[in-house]
Structures are given as structure tokens and as C-alpha cells.
């Protein structure tokens, strides 16, 4: 690991325009660094710009102002060193599991035998090798998300961006996949930036937690999670840390409600 961060975000801002021409500031003056191999979670109120921030880092959205640097190079487009896993799986329904996982290497021109061998290696990593010829609709939600994760890993990215990847899953499957993700991370040591609504999930997974404000999204707090892995939810630090984060989020929700109410009152 080098001293320089693998990812550096400085004074990042994103503005949108609605259909009627009204300007909306989604992300405002966001600055943070991510060291290589860190597991970082972002939590914040709904609509605070978490997903927009991730899409800008992935090169899928253009920033209005500020900069995003990967190893000192400005990110202006998608690049193979930065992979992304979405909440909705985004698997190609007409392709087998094996062909979905091999999609990135296929785009890079990797020969079929080599890319299929690589895809099978990753499927074995998550216990999905017996489903290599299944189609996505034949899999459970948890199985589809396993495939989505290893499809991103098959491109061998340095950074893996994850946008609420377990949000649509039931509680039991979510806990199982949290453990699975940590096992994969410890095996491959990728840098992970993980967006979640779940405070418990963030504490269980992250080295550091970035807490964002209500829209426009800003970084309110950066919290180091000083708990050894594997973590247990009965750990004495778990409850106080969750309370600290939830208090920030509750204050933000209350402030956002007051601002919305005041704006509506002003329009009357």
C-alpha cells in the first residue's frame, strides 16, 4: 500500500435541472480521500446524492464542479479499473450466468476459453459453479447478486463501487451476503466504496463510514470503525456507534423536514 490515496475527491458538486428548468443541487462541496484496500461505507438520508456521487466516481455522471482523481489521474469517463455493482443486479437476461460473468473480459477481447475459465474461477469463489448454465430468471435474488458481484470482479478492478447492492434482499440473505462480501474482500483486497441505507450494515462492513447530510449532500462526519474482524453485533462498541450515526441522520431528517415545510409555506 502506498501513502497516496487511490481515490481523491475534492470540492465535488453536482447540479441538475428539472423539466421545468428549476435548478437542483444534489451534491455540494464533497471532499474525501480513500486509501488503497480500504472498505468505506457511505450512509445518509434518502435523496442526499449518495448514488449520484458513486455514478460520478464511476464516470457515468459528469460533475458540475470539483475533481475526482484515481491514482492522480482525473476521472472523466468509465474505466476498467473502477467497477460498479448496482442494486438491481443489471444482469443480461438472455445470457447464461457464465456468459454474464465473462462479459467484461469479452469486451476486452479475451479469448473465449480464457474468459470462461476466469468466470468459472469467480463463480467457484461464491459457490455458484453449479449454476453456470442457468439464466438470471432461474436464480434467487441473493444468487443474482452474487453473480453481479463476481461479474464486476472478473474485470479485475482496483476499486469496486457498490450502490446498495443488498437493499432489495430479505434480512437473512443480506446478512449472509455481507459475510460473503467480506470474505471476497479479504481474499482479493480490492478498495470498496459501498453505499447503504443501513447503519448496522455500514458498521459491520466498513473500515470507515462517511455520513452525508440531506440534499445537497455534504460529508458531515468521517468515522473510523475500530473493531476487529470478524465483527459481532454484540460488541460493546456497536450500539454507541450506531446511536452516534442515527443521531446525525435523525437531526438531518428533522432539518430537511423543517426546510421543506418552510419552502412550501413561502409558496402559499
Residue, then its C-alpha position, 0 to 999 in steps of 0.5 A: x500500500x502506498x501513502x497516496x490515496x487511490x481515490x481523491x475527491x475534492x470540492x465535488x458538486x453536482x447540479x441538475x435541472x428539472x423539466x421545468x428548468x428549476x435548478x437542483x443541487x444534489x451534491x455540494x462541496x464533497x471532499x474525501x480521500x480513500x486509501x488503497x484496500x480500504x472498505x468505506x461505507x457511505x450512509x445518509x438520508x434518502x435523496x442526499x446524492x449518495x448514488x449520484x456521487x458513486x455514478x460520478x466516481x464511476x464516470x457515468x455522471x459528469x460533475x458540475x464542479x470539483x475533481x475526482x482523481x484515481x491514482x492522480x489521474x482525473x476521472x472523466x469517463x468509465x474505466x476498467x479499473x473502477x467497477x460498479x455493482x448496482x442494486x438491481x443486479x443489471x444482469x443480461x437476461x438472455x445470457x447464461x450466468x457464465x456468459x454474464x460473468x465473462x462479459x467484461x473480459x469479452x469486451x476486452x477481447x479475451x479469448x473465449x476459453x480464457x474468459x470462461x475459465x476466469x468466470x468459472x474461477x469467480x463463480x467457484x469463489x461464491x459457490x455458484x459453479x453449479x449454476x453456470x448454465x442457468x439464466x438470471x430468471x432461474x436464480x434467487x435474488x441473493x444468487x443474482x447478486x452474487x453473480x453481479x458481484x463476481x461479474x464486476x470482479x472478473x474485470x479485475x478492478x482496483x476499486x469496486x463501487x457498490x450502490x446498495x447492492x443488498x437493499x432489495x434482499x430479505x434480512x437473512x440473505x443480506x446478512x449472509x451476503x455481507x459475510x460473503x462480501x467480506x470474505x471476497x474482500x479479504x481474499x482479493x483486497x480490492x478498495x470498496x466504496x459501498x453505499x447503504x441505507x443501513x447503519x448496522x450494515x455500514x458498521x459491520x462492513x466498513x473500515x470507515x463510514x462517511x455520513x452525508x447530510x440531506x440534499x445537497x449532500x455534504x460529508x458531515x462526519x468521517x468515522x473510523x470503525x475500530x473493531x476487529x474482524x470478524x465483527x459481532x453485533x454484540x460488541x460493546x462498541x456497536x450500539x454507541x456507534x450506531x446511536x452516534x450515526x442515527x443521531x446525525x441522520x435523525x437531526x438531518x431528517x428533522x432539518x430537511x423536514x423543517x426546510x421543506x415545510x418552510x419552502x412550501x409555506x413561502x409558496x402559499 
